[in-house]
């Protein structure tokens, strides 16, 4: 739990990074900024993906976000 939120994925290799997967039905774009800011205040980088983004290319985006690690 980070700032009262439970991210979908947390980097566990010592880097402070989280990934949130938003569902179109449950989330709105207006939620992204405050959520990213909340994580940033706690020292975490945050990548937000939408449910419709999750496909064969999502691993490449994760690797890019995590600096080529993976």
C-alpha positions, 0 to 999 in steps of 0.5 A: 500500500502506497499513500493509501493506494494499492498499485497493480504492479510494483517493481521489486528490484529496488527501483521505486516504480509502479504500473497501474492498469486502468479499465475503461469502465471503472476509471477516467482520464481525470484520475491519472494526474492525481494518482501519478502525483500521489505516487510521486510524492511517495517517491515512485514513478508511475506508468498508467496503462489502459485495458485496451492497451494490454496486448502483445506490445505491452511488455515492450512498454514495460521494459521501456518504462523500467529502463530496459530491464526485464 
